[in-house]
Amino acid sequence: MPKVLAAATALLLFTVAPALAKPNKAALEKTYLDLNEQCRGGSGDDPDTIKACDQREAVAAQLKQLHTCFAGDRFKRCN
């Protein structure tokens, strides 16, 4: 699935690049939304869906380090 591959590439960049540059919050938010759509819209037993959900959680952890959380239908500041 191309979207999962693109999201995986973005995730890799966000996990390797922090030592080189500050994470791009807007890009992380977009990646989260894309992965969230794939996770919530996919079949629960499809490996691509499971991968998207796992990647979404990794991106959520990165956003949390930037004090940003997804709540319902929007991003908000979190502690």
Residue, then its C-alpha position, 0 to 999 in steps of 0.5 A: m500500500p503506497k500510503v503506508l510506505a510513504a508514511a513509513t518513510a516519513l516516520l523513519l525521517f522523523t526518528v532519524a532526523p531529530a539529531l540533525a534538525k527540529p521535528n516539523k510539527a506540521a509534517l508530523e500532524k499531517t503524517y498522523l492524520d494520514l496514518n489515522e485514516q488508514c488505521r481507522g479505515g482499514s480491516g483489523d486483521d490486515p497487516d497494513t492496517i496494523k502497521a499504520c496503527d503502530q506507526r500512528e502511535a509512534v508519530a503520536a509519541q513524537l507529537k507529545q514531545l512537542h506538547t501536541c495531542f490529537a483529541g477527537d477531531r483536532f490537535k491541541r496542546c497537551n502536557 
